[in-house]
Amino acid sequence: MPWLLKIAGMYGTIKQGINELGDLFYSTSIPSSPYKFLNTEAQFVFIFSKQYLQKK
């Protein structure tokens, strides 16, 4: 399975991925962002990931 992730260009840790989702969420919160329309989806994925994938 790791070879499939490499082919897809996916690498890093869960923490890094959650941080990137957080960056996406905060950048789409800016009113002048061209990706403002993705804010709701980014928020959902970010919160879901933090809640279910991060170690407690």
PQR file of N, CA, C, O and H, with PARSE charges and radii, in Angstrom:
ATOM      1  N   MET A   1       0.796  -1.209   0.000 -0.4000 1.5000
ATOM      2  CA  MET A   1       0.000   0.000   0.000 -0.0000 2.0000
ATOM      3  C   MET A   1       0.842   1.280   0.000  0.5500 1.7000
ATOM      4  O   MET A   1       0.450   2.256  -0.639 -0.5500 1.4000
ATOM      5  N   PRO A   2       2.011   1.308   0.709 -0.5600 1.5000
ATOM      6  CA  PRO A   2       2.807   2.533   0.671  0.2800 2.0000
ATOM      7  C   PRO A   2       3.240   2.932  -0.740  0.5500 1.7000
ATOM      8  O   PRO A   2       3.397   4.119  -1.023 -0.5500 1.4000
ATOM      9  N   TRP A   3       3.434   1.956  -1.622 -0.4000 1.5000
ATOM     10  CA  TRP A   3       3.828   2.288  -2.992 -0.0000 2.0000
ATOM     11  C   TRP A   3       2.717   3.046  -3.710  0.5500 1.7000
ATOM     12  O   TRP A   3       2.990   3.906  -4.547 -0.5500 1.4000
ATOM     13  H   TRP A   3       3.307   0.991  -1.392  0.4000 1.0000
ATOM     14  N   LEU A   4       1.462   2.729  -3.384 -0.4000 1.5000
ATOM     15  CA  LEU A   4       0.327   3.432  -3.993 -0.0000 2.0000
ATOM     16  C   LEU A   4       0.290   4.891  -3.551  0.5500 1.7000
ATOM     17  O   LEU A   4      -0.004   5.780  -4.350 -0.5500 1.4000
ATOM     18  H   LEU A   4       1.241   2.030  -2.703  0.4000 1.0000
ATOM     19  N   LEU A   5       0.586   5.131  -2.285 -0.4000 1.5000
ATOM     20  CA  LEU A   5       0.624   6.505  -1.781 -0.0000 2.0000
ATOM     21  C   LEU A   5       1.728   7.306  -2.448  0.5500 1.7000
ATOM     22  O   LEU A   5       1.547   8.488  -2.742 -0.5500 1.4000
ATOM     23  H   LEU A   5       0.824   4.408  -1.636  0.4000 1.0000
ATOM     24  N   LYS A   6       2.868   6.676  -2.688 -0.4000 1.5000
ATOM     25  CA  LYS A   6       3.965   7.368  -3.369 -0.0000 2.0000
ATOM     26  C   LYS A   6       3.590   7.709  -4.805  0.5500 1.7000
ATOM     27  O   LYS A   6       3.901   8.797  -5.290 -0.5500 1.4000
ATOM     28  H   LYS A   6       3.015   5.716  -2.448  0.4000 1.0000
ATOM     29  N   ILE A   7       2.928   6.789  -5.480 -0.4000 1.5000
ATOM     30  CA  ILE A   7       2.498   7.049  -6.858 -0.0000 2.0000
ATOM     31  C   ILE A   7       1.523   8.220  -6.895  0.5500 1.7000
ATOM     32  O   ILE A   7       1.569   9.044  -7.808 -0.5500 1.4000
ATOM     33  H   ILE A   7       2.675   5.905  -5.087  0.4000 1.0000
ATOM     34  N   ALA A   8       0.638   8.291  -5.898 -0.4000 1.5000
ATOM     35  CA  ALA A   8      -0.348   9.373  -5.837 -0.0000 2.0000
ATOM     36  C   ALA A   8       0.263  10.680  -5.354  0.5500 1.7000
ATOM     37  O   ALA A   8      -0.404  11.714  -5.364 -0.5500 1.4000
ATOM     38  H   ALA A   8       0.600   7.621  -5.156  0.4000 1.0000
ATOM     39  N   GLY A   9       1.530  10.648  -4.928 -0.4000 1.5000
ATOM     40  CA  GLY A   9       2.194  11.856  -4.469 -0.0000 2.0000
ATOM     41  C   GLY A   9       1.845  12.217  -3.032  0.5500 1.7000
ATOM     42  O   GLY A   9       1.997  13.367  -2.622 -0.5500 1.4000
ATOM     43  H   GLY A   9       2.073   9.808  -4.920  0.4000 1.0000
ATOM     44  N   MET A  10       1.380  11.242  -2.275 -0.4000 1.5000
ATOM     45  CA  MET A  10       1.001  11.488  -0.891 -0.0000 2.0000
ATOM     46  C   MET A  10       2.122  11.029   0.030  0.5500 1.7000
ATOM     47  O   MET A  10       2.567   9.884  -0.047 -0.5500 1.4000
ATOM     48  H   MET A  10       1.256  10.308  -2.608  0.4000 1.0000
ATOM     49  N   TYR A  11       2.568  11.906   0.879 -0.4000 1.5000
ATOM     50  CA  TYR A  11       3.617  11.591   1.822 -0.0000 2.0000
ATOM     51  C   TYR A  11       3.455  12.487   3.043  0.5500 1.7000
ATOM     52  O   TYR A  11       2.714  13.469   3.000 -0.5500 1.4000
ATOM     53  H   TYR A  11       2.207  12.836   0.941  0.4000 1.0000
ATOM     54  N   GLY A  12       4.134  12.157   4.115 -0.4000 1.5000
ATOM     55  CA  GLY A  12       4.077  12.960   5.332 -0.0000 2.0000
ATOM     56  C   GLY A  12       3.367  12.215   6.444  0.5500 1.7000
ATOM     57  O   GLY A  12       3.032  11.036   6.324 -0.5500 1.4000
ATOM     58  H   GLY A  12       4.736  11.360   4.150  0.4000 1.0000
ATOM     59  N   THR A  13       3.147  12.943   7.533 -0.4000 1.5000
ATOM     60  CA  THR A  13       2.497  12.361   8.695 -0.0000 2.0000
ATOM     61  C   THR A  13       1.075  12.883   8.812  0.5500 1.7000
ATOM     62  O   THR A  13       0.669  13.813   8.114 -0.5500 1.4000
ATOM     63  H   THR A  13       3.419  13.900   7.630  0.4000 1.0000
ATOM     64  N   ILE A  14       0.335  12.261   9.709 -0.4000 1.5000
ATOM     65  CA  ILE A  14      -1.040  12.717   9.952 -0.0000 2.0000
ATOM     66  C   ILE A  14      -1.018  14.151  10.482  0.5500 1.7000
ATOM     67  O   ILE A  14      -1.844  14.977  10.094 -0.5500 1.4000
ATOM     68  H   ILE A  14       0.664  11.506  10.276  0.4000 1.0000
ATOM     69  N   LYS A  15      -0.072  14.436  11.365 -0.4000 1.5000
ATOM     70  CA  LYS A  15       0.031  15.791  11.937 -0.0000 2.0000
ATOM     71  C   LYS A  15       0.292  16.832  10.837  0.5500 1.7000
ATOM     72  O   LYS A  15      -0.304  17.910  10.840 -0.5500 1.4000
ATOM     73  H   LYS A  15       0.599  13.765  11.680  0.4000 1.0000
ATOM     74  N   GLN A  16       1.177  16.501   9.909 -0.4000 1.5000
ATOM     75  CA  GLN A  16       1.463  17.421   8.807 -0.0000 2.0000
ATOM     76  C   GLN A  16       0.219  17.637   7.944  0.5500 1.7000
ATOM     77  O   GLN A  16      -0.066  18.758   7.523 -0.5500 1.4000
ATOM     78  H   GLN A  16       1.661  15.625   9.907  0.4000 1.0000
ATOM     79  N   GLY A  17      -0.513  16.557   7.688 -0.4000 1.5000
ATOM     80  CA  GLY A  17      -1.726  16.666   6.890 -0.0000 2.0000
ATOM     81  C   GLY A  17      -2.786  17.515   7.558  0.5500 1.7000
ATOM     82  O   GLY A  17      -3.449  18.318   6.903 -0.5500 1.4000
ATOM     83  H   GLY A  17      -0.281  15.647   8.030  0.4000 1.0000
ATOM     84  N   ILE A  18      -2.950  17.341   8.874 -0.4000 1.5000
ATOM     85  CA  ILE A  18      -3.928  18.149   9.608 -0.0000 2.0000
ATOM     86  C   ILE A  18      -3.508  19.615   9.611  0.5500 1.7000
ATOM     87  O   ILE A  18      -4.349  20.505   9.485 -0.5500 1.4000
ATOM     88  H   ILE A  18      -2.411  16.688   9.406  0.4000 1.0000
ATOM     89  N   ASN A  19      -2.208  19.868   9.755 -0.4000 1.5000
ATOM     90  CA  ASN A  19      -1.721  21.251   9.696 -0.0000 2.0000
ATOM     91  C   ASN A  19      -1.994  21.879   8.330  0.5500 1.7000
ATOM     92  O   ASN A  19      -2.364  23.050   8.250 -0.5500 1.4000
ATOM     93  H   ASN A  19      -1.524  19.146   9.857  0.4000 1.0000
ATOM     94  N   GLU A  20      -1.816  21.113   7.265 -0.4000 1.5000
ATOM     95  CA  GLU A  20      -2.095  21.630   5.922 -0.0000 2.0000
ATOM     96  C   GLU A  20      -3.588  21.897   5.738  0.5500 1.7000
ATOM     97  O   GLU A  20      -3.969  22.884   5.109 -0.5500 1.4000
ATOM     98  H   GLU A  20      -1.515  20.161   7.330  0.4000 1.0000
ATOM     99  N   LEU A  21      -4.426  21.028   6.280 -0.4000 1.5000
ATOM    100  CA  LEU A  21      -5.873  21.274   6.217 -0.0000 2.0000
ATOM    101  C   LEU A  21      -6.240  22.530   6.998  0.5500 1.7000
ATOM    102  O   LEU A  21      -7.106  23.297   6.576 -0.5500 1.4000
ATOM    103  H   LEU A  21      -4.116  20.226   6.791  0.4000 1.0000
ATOM    104  N   GLY A  22      -5.585  22.739   8.131 -0.4000 1.5000
ATOM    105  CA  GLY A  22      -5.818  23.958   8.910 -0.0000 2.0000
ATOM    106  C   GLY A  22      -5.413  25.194   8.134  0.5500 1.7000
ATOM    107  O   GLY A  22      -6.121  26.201   8.151 -0.5500 1.4000
ATOM    108  H   GLY A  22      -4.882  22.116   8.474  0.4000 1.0000
ATOM    109  N   ASP A  23      -4.277  25.126   7.454 -0.4000 1.5000
ATOM    110  CA  ASP A  23      -3.841  26.251   6.622 -0.0000 2.0000
ATOM    111  C   ASP A  23      -4.860  26.540   5.524  0.5500 1.7000
ATOM    112  O   ASP A  23      -5.174  27.697   5.245 -0.5500 1.4000
ATOM    113  H   ASP A  23      -3.702  24.308   7.441  0.4000 1.0000
ATOM    114  N   LEU A  24      -5.371  25.477   4.904 -0.4000 1.5000
ATOM    115  CA  LEU A  24      -6.384  25.647   3.860 -0.0000 2.0000
ATOM    116  C   LEU A  24      -7.636  26.292   4.429  0.5500 1.7000
ATOM    117  O   LEU A  24      -8.186  27.219   3.835 -0.5500 1.4000
ATOM    118  H   LEU A  24      -5.116  24.537   5.130  0.4000 1.0000
ATOM    119  N   PHE A  25      -8.088  25.807   5.575 -0.4000 1.5000
ATOM    120  CA  PHE A  25      -9.287  26.355   6.201 -0.0000 2.0000
ATOM    121  C   PHE A  25      -9.119  27.836   6.518  0.5500 1.7000
ATOM    122  O   PHE A  25      -9.994  28.643   6.205 -0.5500 1.4000
ATOM    123  H   PHE A  25      -7.642  25.053   6.058  0.4000 1.0000
ATOM    124  N   TYR A  26      -8.000  28.194   7.137 -0.4000 1.5000
ATOM    125  CA  TYR A  26      -7.790  29.594   7.507 -0.0000 2.0000
ATOM    126  C   TYR A  26      -7.600  30.487   6.284  0.5500 1.7000
ATOM    127  O   TYR A  26      -8.028  31.641   6.295 -0.5500 1.4000
ATOM    128  H   TYR A  26      -7.289  27.538   7.391  0.4000 1.0000
ATOM    129  N   SER A  27      -6.972  29.979   5.243 -0.4000 1.5000
ATOM    130  CA  SER A  27      -6.783  30.804   4.049 -0.0000 2.0000
ATOM    131  C   SER A  27      -8.093  31.008   3.285  0.5500 1.7000
ATOM    132  O   SER A  27      -8.263  32.030   2.621 -0.5500 1.4000
ATOM    133  H   SER A  27      -6.623  29.042   5.234  0.4000 1.0000
ATOM    134  N   THR A  28      -9.017  30.052   3.369 -0.4000 1.5000
ATOM    135  CA  THR A  28     -10.310  30.248   2.707 -0.0000 2.0000
ATOM    136  C   THR A  28     -11.256  31.083   3.548  0.5500 1.7000
ATOM    137  O   THR A  28     -12.332  31.454   3.081 -0.5500 1.4000
ATOM    138  H   THR A  28      -8.879  29.222   3.909  0.4000 1.0000
ATOM    139  N   SER A  29     -10.870  31.390   4.793 -0.4000 1.5000
ATOM    140  CA  SER A  29     -11.697  32.243   5.652 -0.0000 2.0000
ATOM    141  C   SER A  29     -11.519  33.718   5.321  0.5500 1.7000
ATOM    142  O   SER A  29     -12.337  34.548   5.720 -0.5500 1.4000
ATOM    143  H   SER A  29      -9.996  31.089   5.173  0.4000 1.0000
ATOM    144  N   ILE A  30     -10.470  34.046   4.603 -0.4000 1.5000
ATOM    145  CA  ILE A  30     -10.203  35.431   4.229 -0.0000 2.0000
ATOM    146  C   ILE A  30     -11.229  35.849   3.180  0.5500 1.7000
ATOM    147  O   ILE A  30     -11.383  35.175   2.161 -0.5500 1.4000
ATOM    148  H   ILE A  30      -9.806  33.372   4.278  0.4000 1.0000
ATOM    149  N   PRO A  31     -11.935  36.965   3.423 -0.5600 1.5000
ATOM    150  CA  PRO A  31     -12.999  37.372   2.477  0.2800 2.0000
ATOM    151  C   PRO A  31     -12.532  37.567   1.034  0.5500 1.7000
ATOM    152  O   PRO A  31     -13.306  37.329   0.106 -0.5500 1.4000
ATOM    153  N   SER A  32     -11.291  37.991   0.827 -0.4000 1.5000
ATOM    154  CA  SER A  32     -10.812  38.241  -0.537 -0.0000 2.0000
ATOM    155  C   SER A  32     -10.219  37.002  -1.195  0.5500 1.7000
ATOM    156  O   SER A  32      -9.723  37.084  -2.318 -0.5500 1.4000
ATOM    157  H   SER A  32     -10.662  38.184   1.581  0.4000 1.0000
ATOM    158  N   SER A  33     -10.261  35.863  -0.524 -0.4000 1.5000
ATOM    159  CA  SER A  33      -9.681  34.640  -1.071 -0.0000 2.0000
ATOM    160  C   SER A  33     -10.449  34.177  -2.313  0.5500 1.7000
ATOM    161  O   SER A  33     -11.680  34.147  -2.303 -0.5500 1.4000
ATOM    162  H   SER A  33     -10.664  35.796   0.388  0.4000 1.0000
ATOM    163  N   PRO A  34      -9.730  33.816  -3.382 -0.5600 1.5000
ATOM    164  CA  PRO A  34     -10.422  33.303  -4.562  0.2800 2.0000
ATOM    165  C   PRO A  34     -11.034  31.923  -4.315  0.5500 1.7000
ATOM    166  O   PRO A  34     -11.843  31.447  -5.111 -0.5500 1.4000
ATOM    167  N   TYR A  35     -10.648  31.290  -3.217 -0.4000 1.5000
ATOM    168  CA  TYR A  35     -11.161  29.956  -2.883 -0.0000 2.0000
ATOM    169  C   TYR A  35     -12.143  30.007  -1.720  0.5500 1.7000
ATOM    170  O   TYR A  35     -12.340  29.007  -1.031 -0.5500 1.4000
ATOM    171  H   TYR A  35      -9.990  31.677  -2.570  0.4000 1.0000
ATOM    172  N   LYS A  36     -12.753  31.153  -1.500 -0.4000 1.5000
ATOM    173  CA  LYS A  36     -13.714  31.337  -0.406 -0.0000 2.0000
ATOM    174  C   LYS A  36     -14.841  30.309  -0.477  0.5500 1.7000
ATOM    175  O   LYS A  36     -15.363  29.891   0.557 -0.5500 1.4000
ATOM    176  H   LYS A  36     -12.593  31.966  -2.061  0.4000 1.0000
ATOM    177  N   PHE A  37     -15.217  29.903  -1.674 -0.4000 1.5000
ATOM    178  CA  PHE A  37     -16.312  28.949  -1.846 -0.0000 2.0000
ATOM    179  C   PHE A  37     -15.986  27.571  -1.253  0.5500 1.7000
ATOM    180  O   PHE A  37     -16.891  26.764  -1.046 -0.5500 1.4000
ATOM    181  H   PHE A  37     -14.793  30.242  -2.514  0.4000 1.0000
ATOM    182  N   LEU A  38     -14.711  27.296  -0.978 -0.4000 1.5000
ATOM    183  CA  LEU A  38     -14.311  26.012  -0.391 -0.0000 2.0000
ATOM    184  C   LEU A  38     -14.285  26.037   1.137  0.5500 1.7000
ATOM    185  O   LEU A  38     -13.951  25.031   1.764 -0.5500 1.4000
ATOM    186  H   LEU A  38     -13.975  27.952  -1.146  0.4000 1.0000
ATOM    187  N   ASN A  39     -14.632  27.172   1.741 -0.4000 1.5000
ATOM    188  CA  ASN A  39     -14.497  27.323   3.184 -0.0000 2.0000
ATOM    189  C   ASN A  39     -15.308  26.301   3.971  0.5500 1.7000
ATOM    190  O   ASN A  39     -14.782  25.720   4.920 -0.5500 1.4000
ATOM    191  H   ASN A  39     -14.903  27.989   1.231  0.4000 1.0000
ATOM    192  N   THR A  40     -16.542  26.065   3.621 -0.4000 1.5000
ATOM    193  CA  THR A  40     -17.378  25.124   4.367 -0.0000 2.0000
ATOM    194  C   THR A  40     -16.810  23.714   4.303  0.5500 1.7000
ATOM    195  O   THR A  40     -16.740  23.023   5.320 -0.5500 1.4000
ATOM    196  H   THR A  40     -16.969  26.538   2.850  0.4000 1.0000
ATOM    197  N   GLU A  41     -16.406  23.289   3.120 -0.4000 1.5000
ATOM    198  CA  GLU A  41     -15.846  21.952   2.965 -0.0000 2.0000
ATOM    199  C   GLU A  41     -14.512  21.826   3.700  0.5500 1.7000
ATOM    200  O   GLU A  41     -14.249  20.812   4.346 -0.5500 1.4000
ATOM    201  H   GLU A  41     -16.463  23.850   2.294  0.4000 1.0000
ATOM    202  N   ALA A  42     -13.671  22.861   3.598 -0.4000 1.5000
ATOM    203  CA  ALA A  42     -12.379  22.842   4.286 -0.0000 2.0000
ATOM    204  C   ALA A  42     -12.580  22.782   5.802  0.5500 1.7000
ATOM    205  O   ALA A  42     -11.858  22.075   6.506 -0.5500 1.4000
ATOM    206  H   ALA A  42     -13.885  23.684   3.073  0.4000 1.0000
ATOM    207  N   GLN A  43     -13.550  23.518   6.283 -0.4000 1.5000
ATOM    208  CA  GLN A  43     -13.843  23.501   7.716 -0.0000 2.0000
ATOM    209  C   GLN A  43     -14.288  22.112   8.167  0.5500 1.7000
ATOM    210  O   GLN A  43     -13.824  21.617   9.194 -0.5500 1.4000
ATOM    211  H   GLN A  43     -14.136  24.092   5.711  0.4000 1.0000
ATOM    212  N   PHE A  44     -15.163  21.494   7.426 -0.4000 1.5000
ATOM    213  CA  PHE A  44     -15.656  20.162   7.783 -0.0000 2.0000
ATOM    214  C   PHE A  44     -14.520  19.142   7.809  0.5500 1.7000
ATOM    215  O   PHE A  44     -14.382  18.394   8.777 -0.5500 1.4000
ATOM    216  H   PHE A  44     -15.540  21.896   6.592  0.4000 1.0000
ATOM    217  N   VAL A  45     -13.710  19.107   6.757 -0.4000 1.5000
ATOM    218  CA  VAL A  45     -12.628  18.127   6.666 -0.0000 2.0000
ATOM    219  C   VAL A  45     -11.590  18.384   7.752  0.5500 1.7000
ATOM    220  O   VAL A  45     -11.078  17.437   8.349 -0.5500 1.4000
ATOM    221  H   VAL A  45     -13.823  19.715   5.970  0.4000 1.0000
ATOM    222  N   PHE A  46     -11.274  19.645   8.018 -0.4000 1.5000
ATOM    223  CA  PHE A  46     -10.293  19.988   9.046 -0.0000 2.0000
ATOM    224  C   PHE A  46     -10.768  19.541  10.427  0.5500 1.7000
ATOM    225  O   PHE A  46     -10.015  18.897  11.158 -0.5500 1.4000
ATOM    226  H   PHE A  46     -11.690  20.414   7.533  0.4000 1.0000
ATOM    227  N   ILE A  47     -11.987  19.870  10.789 -0.4000 1.5000
ATOM    228  CA  ILE A  47     -12.511  19.505  12.112 -0.0000 2.0000
ATOM    229  C   ILE A  47     -12.655  17.988  12.234  0.5500 1.7000
ATOM    230  O   ILE A  47     -12.294  17.418  13.264 -0.5500 1.4000
ATOM    231  H   ILE A  47     -12.599  20.393  10.195  0.4000 1.0000
ATOM    232  N   PHE A  48     -13.170  17.335  11.209 -0.4000 1.5000
ATOM    233  CA  PHE A  48     -13.307  15.880  11.227 -0.0000 2.0000
ATOM    234  C   PHE A  48     -11.945  15.211  11.409  0.5500 1.7000
ATOM    235  O   PHE A  48     -11.807  14.278  12.200 -0.5500 1.4000
ATOM    236  H   PHE A  48     -13.463  17.798  10.373  0.4000 1.0000
ATOM    237  N   SER A  49     -10.955  15.686  10.683 -0.4000 1.5000
ATOM    238  CA  SER A  49      -9.614  15.101  10.764 -0.0000 2.0000
ATOM    239  C   SER A  49      -9.005  15.306  12.136  0.5500 1.7000
ATOM    240  O   SER A  49      -8.417  14.383  12.700 -0.5500 1.4000
ATOM    241  H   SER A  49     -11.067  16.444  10.040  0.4000 1.0000
ATOM    242  N   LYS A  50      -9.140  16.507  12.678 -0.4000 1.5000
ATOM    243  CA  LYS A  50      -8.590  16.773  14.006 -0.0000 2.0000
ATOM    244  C   LYS A  50      -9.250  15.881  15.049  0.5500 1.7000
ATOM    245  O   LYS A  50      -8.580  15.352  15.937 -0.5500 1.4000
ATOM    246  H   LYS A  50      -9.618  17.256  12.220  0.4000 1.0000
ATOM    247  N   GLN A  51     -10.547  15.718  14.940 -0.4000 1.5000
ATOM    248  CA  GLN A  51     -11.270  14.972  15.953 -0.0000 2.0000
ATOM    249  C   GLN A  51     -10.979  13.469  15.884  0.5500 1.7000
ATOM    250  O   GLN A  51     -10.818  12.828  16.922 -0.5500 1.4000
ATOM    251  H   GLN A  51     -11.091  16.147  14.219  0.4000 1.0000
ATOM    252  N   TYR A  52     -10.910  12.902  14.681 -0.4000 1.5000
ATOM    253  CA  TYR A  52     -10.817  11.455  14.554 -0.0000 2.0000
ATOM    254  C   TYR A  52      -9.417  10.913  14.252  0.5500 1.7000
ATOM    255  O   TYR A  52      -9.169   9.726  14.462 -0.5500 1.4000
ATOM    256  H   TYR A  52     -11.041  13.423  13.838  0.4000 1.0000
ATOM    257  N   LEU A  53      -8.523  11.730  13.778 -0.4000 1.5000
ATOM    258  CA  LEU A  53      -7.216  11.220  13.403 -0.0000 2.0000
ATOM    259  C   LEU A  53      -6.089  11.609  14.346  0.5500 1.7000
ATOM    260  O   LEU A  53      -5.057  10.939  14.385 -0.5500 1.4000
ATOM    261  H   LEU A  53      -8.725  12.694  13.607  0.4000 1.0000
ATOM    262  N   GLN A  54      -6.271  12.680  15.103 -0.4000 1.5000
ATOM    263  CA  GLN A  54      -5.222  13.111  16.004 -0.0000 2.0000
ATOM    264  C   GLN A  54      -5.241  12.287  17.283  0.5500 1.7000
ATOM    265  O   GLN A  54      -6.304  11.933  17.793 -0.5500 1.4000
ATOM    266  H   GLN A  54      -7.109  13.225  15.071  0.4000 1.0000
ATOM    267  N   LYS A  55      -4.055  11.988  17.792 -0.4000 1.5000
ATOM    268  CA  LYS A  55      -3.968  11.245  19.045 -0.0000 2.0000
ATOM    269  C   LYS A  55      -4.455  12.126  20.185  0.5500 1.7000
ATOM    270  O   LYS A  55      -4.251  13.340  20.192 -0.5500 1.4000
ATOM    271  H   LYS A  55      -3.192  12.276  17.378  0.4000 1.0000
ATOM    272  N   LYS A  56      -5.094  11.492  21.132 -0.4000 1.5000
ATOM    273  CA  LYS A  56      -5.629  12.253  22.267 -0.0000 2.0000
ATOM    274  C   LYS A  56      -4.647  12.290  23.400  0.5500 1.7000
ATOM    275  O   LYS A  56      -4.926  12.887  24.440 -0.5500 1.4000
ATOM    276  H   LYS A  56      -5.260  10.506  21.127  0.4000 1.0000
TER
END
